[in-house]
Amino acid sequence: MVLAEEVSVNELVAQGKNFPWTRPKCPHCRMLCWWHGFVLAFFSRFPEGVFIRRCRCPHCKRVHRLKPVGYVRRFRWSGLEIRGVIEARQETGRFPKGVASREVMRRWWRSLAQVIAKELGISFPGPRLSGFDLLLSRGRNPVSLAKKPENQVVIDPPYRSVPLPACDER
């Protein structure tokens, strides 16, 4: 599970493994976690990887990874950067330079249209930016075409999702 922490990415890059992370509590059982090494993560504006902390719960044995707040799950760009690209494309008809490659921004634009049509309906009346904001407020990653529901969310929920048995209606 990925746990979001209020940290500065610039400080994280500058200090590397010496960054003073705060030990989190496990969201599942509320026990204080132990440090469990580092994992390499990539963030926008930084070409090299950054080591971020992993922790392990001694009670339920779950491993968690820490990340800065604001970064969308499974993406190296923050939600504000992606929203800025969508807003600029909607207003000017062009993608801004310097955020990501044109292919990546084009993929965001096209997948946002597909997710809006799928989640909000084909006849959604508003512009794509309002659809982006609405999906983000619902906890859905607006530019992710992931097939698995657990990869579609922006943040990990504090609870574990469990499939329910099918009910036969008679």
N, C-alpha and C positions, 0 to 999 in steps of 0.2 A: 504494500500500500504506500502511496506517496503522501507525505505530510507536508503541508505548506507552512513555511516559517517566514516571519518578517525579517528579512535580511536584504542587504544591498548587494547586488550582483557585482558591482565594481569592487567593493571590499572583499567579496568572496574570491574574485580573481586575483586581487592584489595579495591577499594573505594565504591563499591556497589551502593546504591541509592544516595550517595553523589558525584558521578562522575559529573564533570561540562560539560554537553552536551551543544552544541550550538543550539539555536532555529532555526529550518529550515524554509524555505519558502515552501508553498504548491506547488508541481509540476504542479498542475492543474490550479490554479488561481493566483499563485505568491504572495499570502498574507502571512504574518508572522503567524506561527502557535502558538497555546497556548498549554501548557503542559496539558496532559490528563492522568496522572498516570503512572504506571509501568506495565510491563508484564514480566513473567518469560521466559527466553530463555536458551537453553543448547548449549554449545560449546565443541568441542573436548578438551581433556586433563583436563577438569574440571568436576568432577563427580556431583557436585551440580549445581543447576540452578543459573543464574545471572539475576538480575533485569535490564531491559533496558527500556528506555523511550518510551512513546507513546505521540503523539501530535495530536491536532485537529485543523482543519482550521475553523476560525470563519465565513468565507465567504461561503464556499461550504459545510461545515459540514463533510468533510471527515476525517477519523481517519488514521493516519500513525504511523508506528512503526519504530524506528531507529535500525540499526544493524551495526556492524563493516564491513568495506570494505574487500572483499576477500572471504567472506563466501557465499557459493552457496545457492541460495534460497531453502528453505524447507529442508536443510541438516544442521547437526551440525558440519560438517567438512568443512574446507576451500577448495577452488578449487586447491590450491597447494598441499595439503595433498592427495587429491584424485588423482591428476595427478602423484604424487610420487609413489603411490601404483600401478597405471597402468604401469608406467615406470619400476618399480622394477619387476613386474610380467612378463612383456614382455622380459626384459633382462635376468633374472635369472630363470624364470619358477616358482618362489615361491613368496608368499606374504610376505611383511616385517612384523616384529613383533612390537607391541606397538602402531600402528596407530588406528586400529579398530579391532573388532572381525573378525575372519576368514570368518564367514558367511556374514558379511556386505561387506567385500572386494570381496568375491566371487560374491555377487549380483552385485556390481559395474562392475566387469569384464564381467559377462554375459549380463547385461543390456546394457553395452557399445557396445557389439557385435550386439545386437538386434537393438539399435538405429542407429548404423552405417549402418546396412543392410536396415533399413527402410528409413533413411534420405539421405544417400549417395549412396545407391544401393548395391545389393548383390555382385557385382563384383568390389567393391572398392579395388584398387590395393595396397594401403599402409597398414602399420601396424596399430594396434589399437591406438597407441599413436598419430600418425599423424591424424587419424580420430577424436580422442579426441580434439586435438588442433583446427582442422578445425571446428568442431561443436561448440566449445567454442568461437571461433572468430565470429561465426554467431549469438551468443547470445543464443544458445541452451544448456540446461543442458545435457551433454553427457551421464550421468548415471541415468537419470530419465525416468521411463516408465510411467509417468503420462498421463492420458487420455485427460485431459483438456489442451488446448494450453497455457492458462495463467499459468499453473503450470510447463510447460516445459522450461520456460525461466530462465536464470541465474539471471538476474536482472529485476526489473520492468521497463517497458518502460516509458518515460516521458509523454506519451500521452495515451489516453484511446482508446482501440480497440473497434470498433463498427462493427457488422455484416452488410454486404451490402445486399440489396434485390437481389433475383435471377433474372437474365435476360433471357428472352425467345429469342432464336435465331430463326429467321424465314427466 
